[in-house]
Amino acid sequence: MASGSGKSALLIILGIFSGGVLIVIVLLFLAFWGFGSGSSDEEYSGTLSSGDKIGVIDISGEITASEDIIRQIETYAGSGGIRGLVVRVNSPGGAVAPSQEIYFSLRKFRESGKPVIISMGSVAASGGYYLSLGASHIFAAPGSITGSIGVILQYPQFKNLMDKVGVEMVTVKTGRYKDAGSPFREKTPEDLAYLQGLIDDTYDQFLETVSEERGISVDSVQSLAEGRVYTGRQAVSAGLVDTLGTFSDAVGYAAKLAGITGKPELVRKVRTVSLLEKLTGADSEMIGPVRELVASKPLVQYRMYP
């Protein structure tokens, strides 16, 4: 029979778990049944069909999905009035695939003949740096934090705690590695070797992209990588960033490359406020990651740590 303290601990854990489940159910209802989303019609701050305009996209917070950003890029690409693109990045990175998808979409826009200029804010690291590689030119402030070329995989392990309170997770699986990374059992050397292989291949993809886009050998990129971060000034010296400058500098450079004379008109997607935001006071930068976390938390990430 479990001790009184063991039963108390178990009740506390079950209470916390039940409360967490209730919160997740509420979030699922709000996020996936329409209350967590804004209007389905996208609105922009200016006319897209005519004129000499620069499109602006803001990428901020952890990168958990790519669909919204790619939709904006494609909208600007198909608009006759948009002559170039400035992407303001304030992100420590995030999931691997969305970071890569945004990079490919920006590169496609660049290859169409229209300039894509990155303006790094406080942080444009790991996946935030990866997607920036799709640009024609990268600006950073002297104190911007960038780099963090690397991959991280983390998962919790509850096995010892579960043993103490007498809780067991039963797993039925079809292969040796189907539950690799499970928090409910001890890791094995085979698990770690398997997961390290995933990490190494994803890391190689990062190195190869930096090498191709920045014109630096893979060996040189590897010496700059190791997960290290750089200030904007250090990144320029290392060849990871092109120029020190502000958002306004990036806009002016985009206009110059696009052949626009005078101050260009900037066009942004207008952010609508959802019912969930009105009810909770949370903004979309908080709600979006929560929605993605509920749906699927990425295991392998291009993300700056911590």
Secondary structure, DSSP 8 states (H G I E B T S, - for coil): ---HHHHHHHHHHHHHHHHHHHHHHHHHHHHHSSTT---SS-EESS-SSSSSEEEEEEEES-B---HHHHHHHHHHHT-TTEEEEEEEEEE-EEEHHHHHHHHHHHHHHHHTT--EEEEEEEEEETHHHHHHTTSSEEEE-TT-EEE----EE-----HHHHHHHT-------SSTTTTTT-TTS---HHHHHHHHHHHHHHHHHHHHHHHHHHT--HHHHHHH-TT-EEEHHHHHHHTSS-EE--HHHHHHHHHHHHT--SS-EEEEEE----HHHHHH---HHHHHHHHHHHH---SEEEE---
